[in-house]
Amino acid sequence: MKIVYRYILSNFFKKFLPGSIIIYFIFVLQTFWLYFDELAGKGLGLLTIFKFLMYISPYVVLNAIPLSILLGGIMSFGSMSEKSEFTAMKSMGISLKTMMKAISPMIILLAIGTFVFANTALPYGNYKFSNLRRNIKKKMPSVAITEGVFNDFKPAGINIHVKKKYGKNNNRLKDIIIHQKVNGIPDKVIIAKRGLFKSDPDNQLIQLILYDGTFYEDMTRQQKKASERKNYPAMKTNFKEHIINIDISSINKVDLDKTSVSAAHHMLNVLDLKKEIDTLKIKTIEKKEDFSEELLRRNKVKSKQVKDVDIQHYKSLSEILKDTTLYNTKALGYLYSRAVQKAEALEQFSQRKERYFTNQNRTTNKYKYSFSEKFTYPIMVIIMFLVGIPLGAIIKKGGFGISVVLGIVIFVTYYILSMLGKNAAEEGAVQPYLGAWFATFALLPLGLYLTYKAHSDSEFARISNLFEQVKQSIKKRYNKKK
């Protein structure tokens, strides 16, 4: 029995190890191309690019291991079934459950290692990756600008809004709005149809060239008399070309190894996430109590004095309403205007607090999701083991083609379900803990079902027959048309 166990384990390991290496490099290249625009043409050294790839490796490894186990199980047991080795072992009284026991210790070790890796290496990798990416953006202004929102560009003292970026290095801009600051206060508004970032390697300046625009300058600070400020509040000037010079000496001195962000939800381990969740919960309760007290305080009406109506001795709105002697036109007009003002102020105050609590709840959900996600990685390893081994025994195909197709279909399904659960959890549509486990709960019944069908050698589960039927059906249709 030990010889059979060793054979099954070695056969699985020979498929698992090369597959995991290939999948790792594929995922790394895919992630590299995803961030290629942020790296290309920025004058970064090979060491920086190597660090960039190393810092994203923990995330890649955690996604590559389940897929490698799935493909390893399909290919190894599919090859054994194709060569009738699986049938020979069953004739010797060795069931599928017994064969799976040979690989179980390795899978359990991988599951434990995956949790430790997700709890230690992943937060550190995300921490270093986020800070390195942040520092790279500081080295190139055009990279730091996001389309459709105002970007605070501190080196130039401007706040810039760009509708679209285009060009080889995304250095050409379209539909630009700039708020230029003087002593931290917006002083000039510039609107241009087109723009261009232009730099000189031998110079410590970078130019933002604007074309076909207008700038509006606030002149009130330059006028000492109030009458002059009213007569000349602003100045409007049209231009064909306007150049803003930006000193990049401080940008070129950016330390790419500097770390300034350290408490994001994807940078913490389980213990730190638990502490942060408790802190956010306490903070939210305190803010809600402060909000309730502020509402009660704002609902009180202070004493006022209206012409022809003496209401100074009344302390609140309710006391004024109780006195019928005040029910005249001016008193009611005062009460109505005060009520409208207070209602509008309370509405604006409530809307601001609603946005704050919505954002706070979304942040808390992200921390809760990250906390639960740490525990889904080892469980996903076990589920892929339960899916891959029986699926290989059922299809009886150990080749690279059908195994990869089935593996990618299952893994893409898992990935889509994970994204759906993540988005639903962060938006509060479902509980964060349920969102994190959504994909796992969806694939667990499939793994148990395939294990049962392969163990009972059910004809209903023979996917290879299904593929053969589809293939024959396509051939018949083709020959009929021909």
C-alpha positions in Angstrom: 0.0 0.0 0.0 2.9 2.4 0.8 4.3 1.8 -2.7 0.9 2.8 -4.2 0.7 5.8 -2.0 4.1 6.9 -3.1 3.3 6.4 -6.7 0.0 8.4 -6.5 1.8 11.2 -4.5 4.7 11.4 -7.0 2.4 11.4 -10.0 0.4 14.2 -8.5 3.5 16.2 -7.5 5.0 15.9 -11.0 1.9 17.6 -12.4 1.4 20.1 -9.6 5.0 21.5 -9.4 5.5 22.4 -13.1 1.9 23.6 -13.4 2.3 25.9 -10.4 5.5 27.5 -11.8 3.9 28.1 -15.2 0.7 29.5 -13.7 2.8 31.8 -11.4 4.7 33.3 -14.3 1.5 33.7 -16.4 -0.2 35.6 -13.5 2.9 37.7 -12.9 3.1 38.7 -16.6 -0.6 39.4 -16.6 -0.3 41.7 -13.6 2.9 43.3 -15.1 1.0 44.3 -18.2 -1.8 45.6 -16.1 0.5 48.2 -14.5 2.8 48.5 -17.6 1.7 52.2 -18.2 2.8 53.1 -14.7 6.3 51.6 -15.3 7.2 52.3 -18.9 9.2 55.4 -19.7 9.6 56.5 -16.1 13.4 56.0 -15.9 13.1 53.1 -13.4 16.0 50.8 -12.8 15.8 47.0 -13.1 16.0 46.7 -9.3 12.9 48.8 -8.9 11.0 46.8 -11.5 12.1 43.6 -9.8 10.9 44.9 -6.4 7.6 45.8 -8.1 7.1 42.2 -9.3 8.3 40.7 -6.0 5.8 42.7 -4.0 2.9 41.5 -6.1 4.1 37.9 -5.9 2.2 37.0 -2.6 -1.1 37.9 -4.2 -0.2 35.9 -7.4 0.9 32.9 -5.4 -2.3 32.7 -3.4 -4.3 32.7 -6.7 -1.9 30.3 -8.4 -1.9 27.5 -5.7 -5.7 26.6 -5.9 -5.5 26.5 -9.7 -2.4 24.4 -9.7 -4.0 21.9 -7.3 -7.0 21.8 -9.6 -5.0 21.2 -12.8 -2.6 18.8 -11.0 -5.6 16.7 -9.8 -7.3 16.6 -13.2 -4.1 15.8 -15.1 -2.7 13.2 -12.7 -5.8 11.2 -12.1 -7.0 11.7 -15.7 -3.7 10.2 -16.9 -4.1 7.3 -14.4 -7.7 6.6 -15.6 -6.6 6.9 -19.3 -3.9 4.3 -18.8 -6.3 2.0 -16.9 -4.2 2.3 -13.7 -7.2 3.7 -11.9 -9.2 0.6 -12.9 -6.4 -1.7 -11.8 -6.2 -0.1 -8.4 -9.9 -0.4 -7.9 -9.8 -4.1 -8.8 -7.2 -4.5 -6.0 -9.7 -3.0 -3.6 -8.2 0.5 -3.5 -11.1 3.0 -3.7 -10.9 6.6 -4.7 -11.2 7.6 -1.1 -8.1 5.6 -0.3 -6.2 7.1 -3.3 -7.1 10.6 -2.1 -5.7 9.8 1.4 -2.3 9.5 -0.2 -2.4 13.2 -1.3 -4.4 14.5 1.7 -1.3 15.2 4.0 0.3 17.3 1.3 -3.0 19.2 0.7 -3.4 19.8 4.5 0.1 21.2 4.7 -0.5 23.4 1.7 -3.8 24.7 3.2 -2.0 25.6 6.5 0.9 27.1 4.6 -1.6 29.2 2.5 -3.2 30.6 5.6 0.1 31.5 7.2 1.3 33.0 3.8 -2.0 35.0 3.5 -1.7 36.3 7.1 2.0 37.3 6.9 3.5 37.7 3.4 0.3 39.0 1.7 -0.1 42.1 4.0 3.6 42.9 3.8 3.6 42.5 0.0 0.5 44.8 -0.3 2.1 47.3 2.1 5.3 47.5 0.1 3.5 47.4 -3.3 1.1 50.2 -2.5 3.8 52.5 -1.2 6.1 51.7 -4.1 3.3 52.4 -6.6 2.5 55.7 -4.7 6.1 56.8 -4.9 6.4 55.9 -8.6 3.4 58.1 -9.4 5.2 61.1 -7.7 8.0 60.7 -10.2 5.8 61.3 -13.2 3.0 63.9 -13.0 0.9 62.6 -15.9 0.7 59.2 -14.2 -0.6 60.8 -11.0 -3.5 62.5 -12.8 -6.8 60.5 -12.8 -9.4 61.3 -15.4 -12.7 62.8 -14.4 -11.7 64.0 -10.9 -9.8 67.0 -9.4 -6.2 66.0 -8.7 -4.2 68.1 -6.1 -0.8 68.5 -7.8 1.3 70.0 -5.0 4.6 70.6 -6.8 2.9 73.1 -9.1 0.4 74.4 -6.5 -2.5 73.6 -8.8 -5.6 71.5 -8.7 -6.2 69.9 -12.1 -9.2 68.2 -13.7 -8.7 66.3 -17.0 -11.5 64.8 -19.0 -9.3 62.5 -21.0 -5.6 61.4 -21.3 -4.1 60.1 -24.5 -0.9 59.8 -26.4 2.0 57.4 -26.2 2.8 58.1 -22.6 -0.6 59.5 -21.6 1.1 62.9 -21.5 -1.5 64.6 -23.8 -4.6 66.0 -22.0 -8.1 67.1 -23.2 -10.7 69.4 -21.7 -8.6 70.8 -18.7 -9.8 72.8 -15.7 -7.1 74.1 -13.4 -7.4 75.9 -10.0 -4.1 77.7 -9.4 -3.4 78.5 -5.8 -1.6 81.4 -4.1 -0.6 80.7 -0.4 -2.9 77.7 -0.5 -5.9 79.7 -1.6 -7.4 79.2 -5.1 -6.7 82.5 -7.0 -6.9 81.7 -10.7 -9.1 79.3 -12.8 -7.7 78.1 -16.1 -9.8 76.3 -18.7 -8.1 74.8 -21.8 -9.2 72.5 -24.6 -5.9 70.7 -24.9 -2.7 70.3 -22.9 0.7 68.6 -23.0 3.2 67.5 -20.4 6.7 68.1 -21.8 10.0 67.4 -19.9 13.7 67.8 -20.6 16.1 65.2 -19.1 18.8 67.8 -18.7 16.6 70.3 -17.0 14.9 70.3 -13.5 11.7 71.8 -15.0 8.7 70.1 -16.6 6.3 72.1 -18.7 2.5 71.9 -18.7 1.6 73.5 -22.1 -2.1 74.6 -22.5 -3.7 75.4 -25.8 -6.9 77.3 -26.7 -8.1 78.4 -23.3 -9.2 81.1 -20.9 -8.1 82.0 -17.4 -10.1 83.9 -14.8 -8.2 85.7 -12.1 -9.6 87.0 -8.8 -8.7 90.7 -8.6 -10.4 91.5 -5.3 -7.3 90.7 -3.2 -5.4 93.3 -5.2 -7.9 96.1 -4.6 -7.8 97.9 -1.3 -11.1 99.8 -1.6 -14.4 98.1 -1.4 -15.8 100.1 -4.3 -12.9 99.0 -6.5 -13.4 95.3 -5.5 -17.0 95.6 -6.7 -16.1 97.3 -10.0 -13.2 94.9 -10.8 -14.0 91.6 -9.2 -12.2 89.4 -11.8 -10.1 89.5 -14.9 -10.7 87.3 -18.0 -8.0 86.5 -20.5 -8.0 84.3 -23.6 -4.9 82.6 -24.9 -3.7 80.4 -27.7 -0.9 78.9 -25.7 0.0 79.1 -22.0 2.9 77.5 -20.2 3.1 76.5 -16.6 6.7 75.6 -15.5 6.9 73.0 -12.7 10.0 72.5 -10.6 10.7 68.7 -10.5 13.8 68.8 -8.5 11.8 67.5 -5.5 10.1 64.9 -7.6 13.3 63.5 -8.9 14.5 63.1 -5.3 11.5 60.8 -4.4 12.7 57.9 -2.3 11.0 54.8 -3.9 11.5 52.8 -0.7 9.8 55.3 1.5 6.6 54.0 3.2 3.8 56.4 4.3 0.7 54.2 4.1 0.4 51.3 6.5 -3.1 50.8 7.9 -5.1 50.0 4.8 -7.4 46.9 5.1 -5.3 44.8 2.7 -2.0 45.5 4.6 -3.0 44.0 8.0 -3.0 40.5 9.4 -5.9 38.8 11.2 -5.1 40.3 14.7 -4.6 43.8 13.4 -7.8 43.6 11.3 -9.8 42.5 14.4 -8.5 45.4 16.4 -9.2 47.8 13.6 -12.8 46.5 13.2 -13.4 47.0 16.9 -12.0 50.5 16.7 -14.2 51.4 13.8 -17.2 50.0 15.5 -16.6 52.1 18.6 -15.9 55.2 16.6 -19.1 54.7 14.6 -21.2 54.4 17.8 -19.6 57.6 19.2 -20.3 59.5 16.0 -23.9 58.4 16.0 -24.4 59.5 19.6 -22.8 62.9 18.7 -25.1 63.1 15.7 -28.2 62.4 17.9 -27.1 65.1 20.4 -26.5 67.6 17.7 -29.9 67.0 16.2 -31.5 67.6 19.6 -29.5 70.8 20.1 -30.3 72.2 16.7 -34.1 71.6 17.1 -34.2 74.2 19.9 -35.4 77.7 18.9 -33.6 80.6 20.5 -35.5 83.7 21.6 -36.0 86.3 18.8 -37.7 89.6 18.5 -40.0 90.4 15.6 -41.4 93.9 14.8 -44.8 94.5 16.3 -44.7 91.1 18.1 -42.9 90.7 21.4 -41.8 87.0 21.7 -38.5 87.7 23.5 -39.7 86.0 26.7 -40.5 82.7 24.8 -37.8 80.1 25.0 -38.9 77.6 22.4 -41.1 77.2 19.3 -43.6 75.1 21.2 -44.2 77.8 23.7 -44.8 80.3 20.9 -47.3 78.0 19.2 -49.3 77.5 22.5 -50.0 81.3 22.8 -52.9 82.1 20.5 -52.5 85.8 21.0 -49.5 85.7 18.7 -51.4 84.3 15.7 -51.1 87.3 13.4 -49.6 87.7 10.0 -46.1 88.8 11.1 -45.8 86.2 13.8 -46.9 83.4 11.6 -44.5 84.6 8.9 -41.7 84.6 11.3 -42.5 81.1 12.5 -42.8 79.8 8.9 -39.5 81.3 7.8 -37.7 80.0 10.9 -39.2 76.6 10.4 -38.1 76.5 6.7 -34.6 77.7 7.6 -34.2 75.1 10.3 -35.6 72.3 8.1 -33.2 73.2 5.3 -30.2 73.4 7.7 -31.2 70.0 9.3 -31.6 68.4 5.9 -28.1 69.5 4.8 -26.6 68.5 8.1 -28.3 65.1 7.9 -27.2 64.5 4.3 -23.6 65.3 5.2 -23.8 62.8 8.1 -25.5 60.2 5.9 -22.6 60.4 3.4 -20.1 60.1 6.3 -21.8 57.1 7.8 -22.1 55.5 4.4 -18.4 55.8 3.7 -17.6 54.7 7.3 -19.8 51.6 6.8 -18.1 50.8 3.5 -14.7 51.1 5.1 -15.8 48.8 7.9 -17.1 46.3 5.4 -13.7 46.2 3.6 -11.9 45.4 6.9 -14.5 42.7 7.7 -14.2 41.2 4.2 -10.4 41.1 4.4 -10.6 39.4 7.8 -12.8 36.6 6.5 -10.9 36.3 3.2 -7.8 35.2 5.1 -9.6 32.0 6.1 -11.1 31.3 2.7 -7.7 30.7 1.1 -6.9 27.4 2.9 -10.5 26.2 2.4 -10.3 26.9 -1.3 -7.2 24.7 -1.5 -9.2 21.8 -0.1 -12.2 22.5 -2.3 -10.0 22.5 -5.5 -8.6 19.2 -4.3 -12.1 17.8 -3.9 -13.0 19.0 -7.4 -9.8 18.2 -9.3 -9.2 14.6 -8.2 -12.7 13.2 -8.9 -12.9 15.3 -12.2 -9.7 13.7 -13.4 -11.0 10.2 -12.6 -14.3 10.9 -14.4 -13.1 12.4 -17.6 -10.3 9.9 -18.1 -8.2 12.4 -20.0 -4.7 13.2 -18.8 -3.7 15.5 -21.6 -3.0 19.2 -21.3 -5.9 20.4 -23.4 -9.1 19.3 -21.8 -7.6 19.6 -18.3 -6.6 23.3 -18.9 -10.0 24.1 -20.4 -11.9 22.6 -17.4 -9.5 24.1 -14.9 -9.9 27.6 -16.4 -13.7 27.3 -16.5 -13.9 26.3 -12.9 -11.3 28.9 -11.7 -12.9 31.8 -13.7 -16.3 30.8 -12.2 -14.7 30.9 -8.7 -13.1 34.3 -9.5 -16.4 35.8 -10.8 -18.3 34.6 -7.8 -15.5 36.1 -5.5 -15.8 39.5 -7.2 -19.6 39.4 -6.9 -19.3 38.6 -3.2 -16.6 41.2 -2.6 -18.6 44.0 -4.3 -21.8 43.0 -2.6 -20.0 42.9 0.8 -18.3 46.3 0.4 -21.6 48.0 -0.7 -23.5 46.5 2.2 -25.8 44.4 0.1 -24.8 41.3 2.1 -22.9 40.7 5.3 -19.1 41.0 4.6 -18.5 37.6 6.1 -21.0 36.0 3.8 -19.6 37.9 0.8 -16.1 36.5 1.5 -17.4 32.9 1.7 -19.8 33.2 -1.2 -17.6 31.6 -3.9 -16.4 28.9 -1.4 -20.0 27.9 -0.5 -20.9 27.8 -4.2 -18.1 25.4 -5.2 -18.1 23.1 -2.1 -21.3 21.2 -3.2 -19.7 20.7 -6.6 -16.6 19.1 -5.0 -18.7 16.9 -2.8 -20.9 15.8 -5.7 -18.0 15.0 -8.0 -16.3 13.0 -5.2 -19.4 11.0 -4.6 -20.0 10.3 -8.3 -16.4 9.3 -8.9 -16.4 7.1 -5.9 -19.6 5.3 -7.0 -18.3 5.2 -10.6 -21.6 6.6 -11.8 -22.2 6.6 -15.6 -24.2 9.8 -15.2 -21.1 11.7 -14.2 -18.9 10.6 -17.2 -18.1 14.0 -18.7 -15.8 12.3 -21.3 -18.9 10.7 -22.8 -20.7 14.0 -22.9 -17.7 15.6 -24.8 -17.7 12.7 -27.2 -21.5 13.1 -27.8 -21.1 16.8 -28.5 -18.1 16.1 -30.9 -20.1 13.5 -32.8 -23.1 15.8 -33.1 -21.0 18.6 -34.6 -19.5 16.1 -37.1 -22.9 14.9 -38.2 -24.2 18.5 -38.7 -21.0 19.4 -40.7 -21.3 16.4 -42.9 -25.0 17.0 -43.5 -24.4 20.6 -44.6 -21.5 19.5 -46.8 
